[in-house]
């Protein structure tokens, strides 16, 4: 984070300035989803994705058994907007 609220809140001990700085930090979307802060929103994550661990699958990183699987590809779901499909697992 290039301009998080850590400076003002840490140095000056002013939590209100830290809070305001975090609220002013622009929403960002990247490989770990969309992050945003705002009044009454003190957690960063605005979306999520479904993953499961498949102990039989082969990891593309080290060719060993055991891999995390993204059953919905790159799809992410807004908090409160999860898809209606039941969760999946390595068993099916």
C-alpha positions in Angstrom: 0.0 0.0 0.0 1.7 3.2 -1.1 -0.4 5.5 1.0 -1.9 3.6 3.9 -2.9 5.3 7.0 -0.1 3.8 9.0 2.0 7.0 9.0 -0.4 9.3 10.7 -1.9 6.8 13.1 1.4 5.3 14.2 3.5 8.5 14.6 0.9 10.8 16.0 -1.2 8.3 17.8 -4.3 9.8 16.2 -6.7 7.0 15.3 -9.1 9.4 13.6 -6.4 10.4 11.1 -5.6 6.7 10.4 -9.3 6.0 9.9 -9.7 9.0 7.5 -6.6 7.9 5.5 -7.9 4.4 5.1 -11.3 5.7 4.0 -9.5 7.9 1.4 -7.4 5.0 0.1 -8.9 4.2 -3.4 -10.6 0.8 -4.0 -8.2 -1.6 -5.7 -8.8 -4.8 -7.6 -5.9 -7.3 -8.0 -5.2 -11.0 -7.8 -6.5 -11.2 -4.3 -9.8 -9.5 -5.1 -11.3 -6.0 -4.5 -10.3 -4.2 -1.4 -11.9 -1.0 -0.1 -12.6 0.7 3.2 -15.3 3.2 4.2 -17.6 4.3 7.0 -18.8 1.2 8.9 -16.6 -0.9 6.6 -13.4 -1.7 8.5 -12.5 -4.9 6.7 -10.7 -4.7 3.4 -12.2 -7.6 1.3 -15.2 -6.8 -0.8 -15.4 -10.1 -2.6 -14.3 -13.8 -2.3 -13.7 -16.9 -4.4 -14.3 -20.5 -3.9 -11.4 -22.9 -3.6 -10.9 -26.4 -2.3 -7.9 -28.7 -1.6 -7.7 -31.8 -3.7 -5.2 -34.2 -2.1 -5.1 -36.4 -5.3 -4.6 -33.6 -7.8 -1.1 -32.8 -9.0 0.3 -29.3 -8.3 1.6 -27.5 -11.4 4.3 -25.8 -9.2 6.1 -28.9 -7.9 4.3 -31.9 -9.6 3.5 -33.3 -6.1 0.1 -34.6 -5.0 -2.0 -31.9 -3.4 -3.4 -28.8 -5.1 -5.8 -26.0 -4.4 -8.5 -26.0 -7.1 -10.6 -23.0 -8.3 -13.9 -24.6 -9.4 -15.2 -21.4 -10.8 -12.1 -20.4 -12.7 -11.3 -16.8 -11.9 -14.9 -15.9 -10.9 -15.1 -13.8 -7.7 -18.4 -13.1 -5.8 -19.3 -9.9 -4.0 -19.9 -10.3 -0.3 -23.5 -11.2 0.0 -23.7 -12.2 -3.6 -22.4 -15.8 -3.6 -23.5 -17.9 -6.4 -26.4 -20.3 -5.8 -24.5 -23.5 -6.8 -23.5 -25.8 -3.9 -19.9 -25.8 -2.9 -17.7 -28.3 -4.7 -14.9 -30.5 -3.4 -12.3 -33.0 -4.7 -15.0 -35.6 -4.2 -17.3 -34.0 -6.8 
